[in-house]
Amino acid sequence: MSMLCYCSACKRYTMNEVCPVCKVNTGSPKPARYSPQDHYGKYRRKLKQLQKNV
């Protein structure tokens, strides 16, 4: 893999698909691309609202 990855568990950047420190799967450090035809926007906003209330 040649992309930079981000571990959300230990907040580190790595080039591996699995974090070498905490052994958790890593993801892309980039946010999702914005689109005016966002088909899942209402679900993401609802999830964010639910997480804020917990």
C-alpha positions in Angstrom: 0.0 0.0 0.0 1.4 3.4 -0.9 -1.2 5.6 0.7 -0.9 7.3 4.1 -3.4 5.8 6.6 -4.6 7.0 10.0 -5.3 5.0 13.1 -8.3 6.3 14.9 -7.5 4.3 18.1 -4.1 5.7 18.8 -4.2 8.8 16.6 -1.1 7.9 14.6 -0.3 8.0 10.8 1.2 4.9 9.1 1.7 3.4 5.7 0.2 0.0 6.8 -3.4 -1.3 6.6 -3.0 -2.4 10.3 -1.5 -0.1 12.9 1.8 -1.5 14.1 1.3 0.0 17.6 -2.2 -1.1 18.6 -3.0 -3.7 15.8 -6.3 -1.9 14.7 -7.3 -1.5 11.1 -6.4 2.0 9.7 -8.4 4.2 7.4 -8.0 7.2 5.1 -7.1 10.5 6.8 -9.0 12.4 4.2 -12.7 13.4 4.7 -15.4 12.2 2.3 -15.7 14.2 -0.9 -18.5 16.8 -0.8 -21.3 16.4 -3.3 -24.4 18.5 -3.7 -26.3 15.3 -4.5 -25.4 13.8 -1.1 -27.7 10.8 -0.9 -26.7 9.8 2.6 -26.3 13.2 4.2 -29.4 13.1 6.3 -28.3 9.7 7.8 -24.8 11.1 8.6 -26.3 14.2 10.3 -28.8 12.1 12.2 -25.9 9.8 13.4 -23.8 12.8 14.4 -26.8 14.2 16.4 -27.3 10.9 18.1 -23.7 10.6 19.1 -23.7 14.1 20.4 -26.6 13.3 22.7 -25.0 10.2 24.2 
